């Protein structure tokens, strides 16, 4: 046995609590991550929140909606970050004592990083709304429709089975009743 005392939890709740779940969702809509939320006094650790999401459908739906709202919030923040040029230029003193106004590349790069991080998160939080739309068009020979044909070996089917299959295929082709009598 070790002489060290057992490590104790932070006293955060582990039993599901609807009021706590609502508070978590509110913090998510304000832009907080689960790690940031868990650091607040009295809040559960991220793994507990994840378990609640798996076990409580109402909370899962509420949390999903909170993440969608968070993505919208990030969209608003992106515009603010991109439009804010207050620290893009800094005054630098030359060796001769004269001063120049120069672009602060570090600040501009940090702003770009902040925008890119939000865009990446938004695309994952609300992919239908903020994800990249990728479409693919399939065309046949000379730009025409794709001709799909496949031959089936029906040799192992009996006469009754072939007649049933023929009737099904003809009904799907818009010819109800046709061929049902043939074997």
C-alpha positions in Angstrom: 0.0 0.0 0.0 1.1 3.5 -0.7 1.5 6.2 1.9 0.0 8.8 -0.4 -3.6 9.8 0.2 -6.0 8.8 -2.5 -6.5 11.6 -5.0 -9.9 13.3 -4.5 -12.2 14.7 -7.1 -12.9 18.4 -7.3 -16.3 17.9 -5.8 -18.0 18.6 -9.2 -21.3 16.9 -9.8 -21.3 13.5 -11.5 -25.0 12.8 -11.3 -27.0 14.3 -14.1 -28.7 17.5 -13.3 -31.0 19.3 -15.8 -30.2 22.7 -14.3 -26.4 22.1 -14.7 -27.0 20.8 -18.2 -28.8 24.0 -19.1 -26.0 26.1 -17.7 -23.4 24.1 -19.7 -25.4 24.7 -22.9 -25.6 28.4 -22.1 -21.9 28.6 -21.7 -21.4 26.7 -24.9 -23.5 29.2 -26.8 -21.3 31.9 -25.4 -18.3 30.3 -27.1 -16.8 28.3 -24.2 -15.2 24.9 -24.8 -15.9 21.9 -22.5 -12.4 22.4 -21.0 -13.1 26.0 -20.2 -16.4 25.1 -18.7 -14.9 22.3 -16.6 -12.4 24.8 -15.1 -15.2 26.8 -13.6 -16.1 26.1 -9.9 -18.8 23.5 -9.4 -18.8 22.3 -13.0 -18.3 18.6 -14.0 -15.2 17.4 -15.9 -15.5 17.0 -19.7 -15.8 13.2 -19.4 -18.8 13.5 -17.2 -20.5 15.9 -19.6 -19.7 13.5 -22.4 -21.4 10.6 -20.5 -24.4 12.8 -19.8 -24.6 13.5 -23.6 -24.6 9.7 -24.3 -27.1 8.9 -21.6 -29.6 11.8 -21.8 -31.3 12.4 -25.2 -32.8 15.7 -24.1 -29.5 17.0 -23.1 -27.9 15.8 -26.2 -30.4 17.6 -28.4 -30.0 20.8 -26.3 -26.2 20.5 -26.5 -26.3 20.0 -30.3 -28.4 23.1 -30.7 -26.0 25.0 -28.4 -23.1 24.0 -30.6 -25.0 25.3 -33.7 -25.6 28.6 -32.0 -21.9 28.7 -31.0 -21.0 28.2 -34.7 -23.2 31.2 -35.5 -21.4 33.2 -32.8 -18.1 32.3 -34.3 -19.3 33.6 -37.7 -20.1 36.9 -36.1 -16.7 36.9 -34.4 -14.9 36.3 -37.7 -16.4 39.5 -39.2 -15.3 41.4 -36.1 -11.7 40.0 -36.1 -11.3 40.6 -39.8 -12.7 44.2 -39.6 -10.6 45.1 -36.5 -7.4 46.7 -37.7 -6.6 48.6 -34.6 -3.3 46.7 -33.8 -2.2 46.0 -37.4 0.2 48.9 -37.5 2.8 49.7 -34.9 5.3 52.5 -34.4 8.9 51.5 -34.5 11.9 53.7 -33.7 14.9 53.6 -36.1 18.5 53.7 -34.9 18.7 57.4 -35.9 15.7 58.2 -33.6 13.1 58.7 -36.3 9.9 56.8 -36.2 8.1 54.6 -38.7 4.7 53.1 -38.8 5.0 49.5 -39.9 2.7 46.5 -40.4 2.7 44.2 -37.3 2.9 40.9 -39.1 2.6 39.0 -35.8 -0.7 40.6 -35.0 -2.0 40.1 -38.6 -1.0 36.4 -38.5 -2.6 35.9 -35.1 -5.9 37.4 -36.4 -5.7 35.1 -39.5 -5.2 32.1 -37.1 -8.1 33.1 -35.0 -10.3 33.4 -38.1 -9.1 30.1 -39.5 -9.7 28.3 -36.2 -13.2 29.5 -36.0 -13.9 28.6 -39.6 -12.6 25.1 -39.0 -14.7 24.6 -35.9 -17.8 26.0 -37.6 -17.5 23.6 -40.5 -17.5 20.7 -38.0 -20.1 22.1 -35.6 -22.6 22.9 -38.4 -21.4 21.2 -41.6 -24.6 21.7 -43.5 -24.5 25.4 -42.9 -20.7 26.2 -42.8 -19.0 23.1 -44.3 -17.6 23.2 -47.8 -20.1 22.0 -50.3 -18.5 19.4 -52.5 -20.6 18.2 -55.5 -19.8 15.5 -58.0 -21.3 15.1 -61.4 -21.2 11.8 -63.2 -21.8 11.9 -66.9 -21.8 9.2 -69.6 -20.2 9.0 -73.0 -20.1 12.3 -74.9 -21.6 14.2 -71.9 -24.8 12.1 -72.0 -26.5 10.1 -69.3 -24.8 7.1 -67.8 -26.0 3.9 -69.3 -26.2 1.2 -66.6 -26.8 -2.4 -67.7 -26.2 -5.6 -65.9 -26.9 -9.1 -66.9 -28.1 -11.5 -64.2 -27.6 -15.2 -64.4 -31.0 -16.5 -63.5 -30.2 -20.1 -64.5 -30.5 -21.3 -60.9 -34.1 -20.0 -60.5 -37.1 -22.2 -61.1 -39.9 -21.2 -63.5 -42.1 -19.8 -60.7 -39.3 -17.7 -59.3 -38.4 -16.3 -62.7 -42.1 -15.4 -63.3 -42.2 -13.6 -59.9 -39.0 -11.7 -60.6 -40.2 -10.8 -64.1 -43.5 -9.5 -62.7 -41.7 -7.4 -60.1 -39.3 -5.9 -62.7 -42.1 -5.1 -65.1 -44.2 -3.4 -62.3 -41.2 -1.3 -61.5 -40.8 -0.4 -65.2 -44.5 0.8 -65.2 -46.1 -2.2 -66.8 -48.3 -3.7 -64.1 -49.5 -7.3 -64.8 -47.4 -7.7 -67.9 -45.5 -10.9 -68.1 -47.0 -12.4 -65.0 -48.4 -15.3 -66.9 -45.2 -16.3 -68.7 -42.8 -18.7 -67.1 
